[in-house]
């Protein structure tokens, strides 16, 4: 497939039989739905003076923790640690709050973290659609946000992030207004129409990006200010949906090492296209670095593509870039003639390990 315009329904029946397109486009509906669930969920944690917040999860469940860490860095009175592993960090104790996030409820790494949190006396919040995590929270009277299931974990970000964001704001751990989430959801709805299948490139930014990235190595750069988890999300979605290698790196750190690495291996570097994610509140020095590096690498990479966030408040701006990346990864899958939903290598690995996601 070489042209994303004029996609026929008959083609999608074979190219996207599990409707990943519909899953991605459901993000704003997921956000609205889960915030209503948060309002109805009891959070009996009376002492909010937590030393730290530890968010335990893997893959699609963990990215919500990364987003909270970046979003809340200037508005939370505690550090946020995202645990992508078994157990908990050695310093975790009774003064810390552990959020155990597993979409399926059966992720073995997350369940390991749950058991250690119980043993170490941490306060626990669960986020899951069911499985063992739901049962454990019910048995031990841990508050748990039950979200709708049935989706690929990476397709449930609307549930996992806005559920987490809603719980933390409800507990007073994030000082934010529900109107901020409302702006993000409304912008996502606007973008869903702009990036829709029937809307052709170049009016459709997601299609245009996919066409530029096809047959290249997408390298996603951002600053560490607020967009680093967005860059990570782009990489993960391209990996899983498009079945393509991609990686991300961040300013200012990449200026101290990676820029030198572009010097050699011309066949690889000329196959790479750099996507520069930019937000208007990036640190001025990082913004300056991005401009200098863009000029430097124009002669070495196949192309440097700048993507700017949209929206007014931070939450909307972050999710504008997330949704663009999700949709571009979907259109890349169509161009690659690969079904965006299955992740057979992950399933194979888990079958050998006996774990869940």
TAKA-V8884 format. One line per field, one symbol per residue. phi: phi as a letter, one per 20 degrees, with the letter a starting at -180 (. if undefined). burial: b if it has 24 or more other C-alpha atoms within 12 Angstrom, else e. A space follows every 50 residues. Layout:
phi=???
burial=???
This chain:
phi=.cceemfegffffefcfelfgffffegffgfffffffgfeefcfdfeeee fbddddaclffefffffffffefdcdebfdddedafmcffefbfedddde dbgfncfffffffgfffffemffccdcaeqmffgfffffdlegbeedfdn dfgfedfgffffffgfffffenecebeffffffffffgfffgffefgfee fefdfffffgffegmcefdddbeefbdffffffggfffgefelcfbbcbc eegffdbffffffdlgffffeecedeeccfdgggffffggfffgffeged efaddecdfcoeegfffffffgfffffffffffffelcffefcfffffff ffemdcd
burial=eeebbebeeeebeebbeebbbbbbbbbbbbbbbbbebbeebebeeeebeb bbbbbbbbbbbbbbbbbbbbbbbeebebbbbbbbbebbeeebbeebbbbb bbbbbbbbbbbbbbbbbbeeebbbbbbbbbbbbbbbbeeeebbbbbbbbe bbbbbbbbbbbbbbbbbbbbbebbebebebbbbbbbbbbebbbbbbbeee beebbbbbbbbbbbbbbbbbbbbbbbbbbbbbbbbbbbbbbbbbbbbbbb bbeebeeebeebeeeeeebbbbbbbbbbbeebeeebbebbbebbeebeeb bbbbbbbbbbbebbbbbbbbbbbbbbbbbbbbbbbbbbbbbbbeeeeeee eeeeebb
